Amino acid sequence: MVGFKATDIPPTATVKFLGAGTAACIADLITFPLDTAKVRLQIQGESQGPVRATAGAQYRGVLGTILTMVRTEGPRSLYSGLVAGLQRQMSFASVRIGLYDSVKQFYTKGSEHASIGSRLLAGSTTGALAVAVAQPTDVVKVRFQAQARAGGRRYQSTVDAYKTIAREEGFGGLWKGTSPNVARNAIVNCAELVTYDLIKDALLKANLMTDDLPCHFTSAFGAGFCTTVIASPVDVVKTRYMNSALGQYSSAGHCALTMLQKEGPRAFYKGFMPSFLRLGSWNVVMFVTYEQLKRALMAACTSREAPF
């Protein structure tokens, strides 16, 4: 057995909630530069917006984007928006991942055999709930990642970003892009959690692997690839719409239509490689850490409650 040994007692909802948020923050710390590169590639080609990349900067590929940012803005630019990103993950992942099993059990009425429909319904529900809680943090994170230091920093700190957006765009500005984000996260959650669930169950039932690190790694990598393929178009629209100037797009649908007319269908898969690298690596780090944290926390609770 690699890592912490599985306990006989299943993890509680609290353990899952805290474990998911912590694991997501650890995954974000490791993969954040890839996410920033993805955002820059996705907004490249926009004619206007409250925050734009430097006019002269042309990003080509994941490595090219990262190197250009380091050269023109410094290494710290790769972690621009990290504070908002961690705020987002602690509130967002705790709900969408930490509550997934509980909601799934609710839909299956406690049955151990969950259908694909029940899993999809649970993923959609927790994904939508998470957006309702964490949308402002996502808006601020995207704005920070999009702004280029060479072009002048619009927001000086995370708190300043919240205040500036609320003052200039109204309270609704912090909830900009909620509709595409709900759609994106319903899709992402279903693709990510349900795929992980199904791959892991299949590997265990076929006795190809045990419930251990290699199984968690394989399941997470497969989930990351499936999620990227399915969710990329919605993710690009979400990023463009969140970063757009006031009145630039009348709706998320208008944003998508404008992209299609001006840049063609391929625009919906801009930043696909950093998206895959980010989601693949993020899923691996998050799920492996999450599984180990659940076991560690339950082991700590069990040992604390055990009589001396």
C-alpha positions in Angstrom: 0.0 0.0 0.0 1.4 3.4 -1.1 0.5 6.4 1.0 -2.0 6.4 3.9 -3.9 3.2 4.5 -7.7 3.3 3.9 -9.7 3.2 7.1 -12.7 1.0 7.7 -14.8 4.1 8.7 -15.9 6.1 5.6 -14.9 9.8 5.7 -17.4 12.2 7.1 -18.9 15.1 5.1 -16.8 17.6 7.1 -13.6 15.6 6.3 -14.5 15.6 2.6 -15.4 19.3 2.6 -12.2 20.4 4.3 -10.1 17.9 2.4 -11.4 19.0 -1.0 -10.7 22.7 -0.4 -7.2 22.0 0.9 -6.3 19.6 -1.9 -7.6 22.1 -4.5 -5.5 24.9 -3.0 -2.4 22.7 -3.2 -3.1 21.8 -6.8 -3.6 25.5 -7.6 -0.3 26.5 -6.1 1.5 23.9 -8.3 -0.4 24.5 -11.6 -1.3 28.2 -11.4 1.3 29.4 -14.1 -0.4 27.0 -16.6 -3.8 28.5 -15.8 -2.5 32.1 -16.3 -1.0 31.0 -19.6 -4.4 29.5 -20.6 -6.2 32.8 -19.8 -3.7 34.9 -21.8 -4.1 32.6 -24.8 -7.9 32.6 -24.5 -8.2 36.4 -24.5 -5.6 36.9 -27.3 -7.4 38.4 -30.2 -10.0 40.4 -28.2 -10.3 44.0 -29.5 -11.2 45.4 -26.2 -11.7 44.6 -22.5 -11.1 46.1 -19.1 -7.9 44.1 -18.9 -5.8 43.1 -21.9 -2.5 41.6 -22.5 0.2 43.9 -23.8 -0.6 45.1 -27.3 2.7 44.0 -28.7 2.8 40.6 -27.0 2.0 37.7 -29.2 1.6 34.4 -27.3 2.5 31.2 -29.1 2.0 27.9 -27.3 2.2 27.2 -23.6 6.0 27.5 -23.1 6.1 30.5 -25.4 3.4 32.3 -23.4 5.1 31.6 -20.1 8.5 32.7 -21.4 7.0 35.9 -22.9 5.3 36.8 -19.6 8.5 36.2 -17.6 10.6 38.3 -20.1 8.2 41.2 -20.4 6.5 41.2 -16.9 8.7 39.2 -14.6 8.2 35.8 -13.0 5.7 37.0 -10.5 3.2 37.7 -13.3 2.7 33.9 -13.6 1.1 34.0 -10.2 -1.0 37.1 -10.7 -4.4 36.5 -9.1 -3.2 33.7 -6.9 -4.8 35.1 -3.7 -8.2 35.2 -5.4 -7.5 31.8 -6.9 -6.9 30.3 -3.5 -10.0 32.0 -2.1 -11.9 30.6 -5.0 -10.7 27.0 -4.5 -11.3 27.0 -0.8 -14.9 28.0 -1.2 -15.5 26.5 -4.7 -13.8 23.1 -4.5 -15.1 22.5 -1.0 -18.6 22.6 -2.3 -18.4 21.0 -5.8 -16.0 18.2 -4.8 -16.5 17.9 -1.0 -20.3 17.7 -1.2 -20.4 15.5 -4.3 -20.6 12.1 -2.5 -23.3 13.4 -0.1 -25.4 14.8 -2.9 -25.0 11.6 -4.9 -26.2 9.6 -1.9 -29.1 11.9 -1.6 -30.2 11.3 -5.2 -29.7 7.5 -4.9 -31.4 7.5 -1.5 -28.5 5.9 0.2 -28.0 3.1 -2.4 -24.4 1.9 -2.9 -25.1 1.4 -6.6 -25.3 4.9 -8.2 -26.3 5.1 -11.8 -24.6 7.4 -14.3 -27.7 9.6 -14.3 -27.5 10.1 -10.5 -23.8 10.9 -10.7 -24.3 13.4 -13.5 -27.2 15.0 -11.5 -25.0 15.2 -8.4 -22.1 16.7 -10.4 -24.4 19.3 -12.0 -25.9 20.3 -8.6 -22.7 20.8 -6.7 -21.1 22.5 -9.7 -23.9 25.1 -9.8 -23.9 25.5 -6.0 -20.2 26.2 -6.1 -20.6 29.0 -8.7 -23.3 30.6 -6.5 -20.8 30.8 -3.7 -17.5 31.6 -5.4 -18.3 33.6 -8.6 -16.8 37.0 -7.4 -13.5 35.3 -6.6 -13.4 33.8 -10.1 -14.1 37.2 -11.8 -11.2 38.8 -9.8 -8.8 35.9 -10.5 -9.5 36.1 -14.3 -9.1 39.9 -14.3 -5.7 39.6 -12.5 -4.4 36.9 -14.8 -5.5 38.9 -17.9 -3.8 42.2 -16.9 -0.3 42.7 -18.2 2.2 44.7 -16.1 3.8 46.2 -19.1 0.4 47.7 -20.1 -0.3 49.2 -16.7 -1.8 47.4 -13.8 -5.5 48.1 -13.3 -5.8 46.4 -9.9 -3.2 46.8 -7.2 -4.4 44.1 -4.9 -7.1 41.5 -4.5 -9.2 43.8 -2.2 -8.7 46.7 -4.6 -10.0 44.5 -7.4 -13.2 43.7 -5.5 -13.7 47.4 -4.7 -12.9 48.7 -8.2 -15.2 46.2 -10.0 -18.1 46.9 -7.5 -17.6 50.7 -7.8 -17.2 50.9 -11.6 -19.4 48.1 -12.8 -21.8 47.8 -9.9 -22.3 44.8 -7.6 -23.4 42.8 -10.6 -19.9 43.2 -12.0 -18.6 40.7 -9.4 -21.2 38.2 -10.7 -20.4 38.8 -14.4 -20.3 35.6 -16.4 -22.4 33.6 -13.9 -24.5 32.0 -16.6 -21.5 30.6 -18.7 -19.7 29.8 -15.5 -22.7 27.7 -14.2 -22.8 25.9 -17.6 -19.0 25.4 -17.6 -18.9 24.1 -14.0 -21.9 21.8 -14.5 -20.0 20.4 -17.5 -16.6 20.4 -15.8 -18.0 18.8 -12.6 -19.8 16.1 -14.5 -16.8 15.3 -16.7 -14.3 15.6 -13.9 -16.0 13.9 -11.0 -18.1 11.4 -12.9 -15.3 10.3 -15.2 -12.9 10.0 -12.2 -15.6 8.0 -10.4 -16.3 5.7 -13.3 -12.7 5.1 -14.2 -11.8 4.3 -10.6 -14.8 2.0 -10.2 -13.9 0.2 -13.4 -10.3 -0.3 -12.4 -11.2 -1.6 -9.0 -14.0 -3.9 -10.2 -11.8 -5.4 -12.9 -9.0 -6.0 -10.3 -6.6 -4.1 -12.5 -5.5 -1.9 -9.6 -6.1 -1.5 -5.9 -7.5 1.6 -4.2 -4.1 3.2 -4.1 -2.0 6.0 -5.6 -1.5 4.5 -9.1 -5.3 4.0 -9.4 -6.0 7.6 -8.2 -3.3 8.9 -10.6 -4.7 7.0 -13.6 -8.3 8.0 -12.9 -7.4 11.6 -12.3 -5.4 11.9 -15.6 -8.2 10.4 -17.6 -10.7 12.7 -16.0 -8.5 15.7 -16.8 -8.3 14.8 -20.5 -12.1 14.2 -20.9 -12.9 17.4 -19.0 -10.7 19.5 -21.2 -12.1 18.2 -24.5 -15.7 18.7 -23.3 -15.4 22.0 -21.4 -12.9 24.1 -23.4 -15.5 26.0 -25.6 -17.5 27.1 -22.6 -14.3 27.9 -20.7 -13.1 30.2 -23.5 -16.5 32.0 -23.6 -16.5 32.4 -19.8 -13.0 33.9 -19.8 -13.7 36.3 -22.6 -17.1 37.4 -21.1 -15.7 37.9 -17.6 -12.8 40.0 -19.0 -14.9 42.1 -21.4 -15.5 45.8 -21.1 -18.9 47.0 -19.8 -21.3 46.8 -22.8 -18.9 44.9 -25.1 -21.1 41.8 -25.1 -24.9 41.8 -24.3 -24.7 38.2 -23.1 -22.6 35.1 -23.0 -24.4 33.9 -26.1 -23.5 37.2 -27.9 -19.9 36.7 -26.8 -19.8 33.2 -28.3 -21.5 34.4 -31.6 -19.0 37.3 -31.9 -16.1 34.9 -31.4 -17.5 32.5 -34.1 -18.0 35.3 -36.6 -14.7 37.1 -36.1 -12.3 34.3 -35.3 -13.9 31.1 -36.5 -14.7 27.8 -34.6 -11.1 27.2 -33.7 -11.3 30.2 -31.3 -13.3 28.0 -28.9 -10.3 25.8 -28.4 -7.8 28.6 -27.9 -5.5 27.7 -25.1 -6.4 24.0 -25.4 -2.9 22.7 -24.6 -2.4 24.8 -21.4 -6.0 23.9 -20.5 -5.1 20.2 -20.8 -1.8 20.5 -19.1 -3.4 22.5 -16.3 -6.5 20.3 -15.9 -4.6 17.1 -16.3 -1.9 18.0 -13.8 -4.4 19.8 -11.5 -6.7 16.7 -11.4 -3.7 14.4 -10.6 -2.5 16.6 -7.8 -5.9 17.4 -6.4 -7.4 13.9 -6.5 -4.3 12.2 -5.2 -3.9 14.8 -2.4 -7.7 14.6 -1.7 -7.7 10.8 -1.3 -4.6 10.9 1.0 -6.0 13.8 3.0 -9.3 12.0 3.6 -7.4 8.9 4.9 -5.0 11.0 7.0 -7.9 13.0 8.6 -9.9 9.9 9.3 -6.9 8.2 10.7 -6.3 11.2 13.0 -9.9 11.2 14.1 -9.9 7.5 14.8 -6.7 7.6 16.8 -7.9 10.5 18.8 -11.1 8.8 19.7 -9.5 5.4 20.4 -9.1 4.5 24.1 -5.6 4.5 25.5 
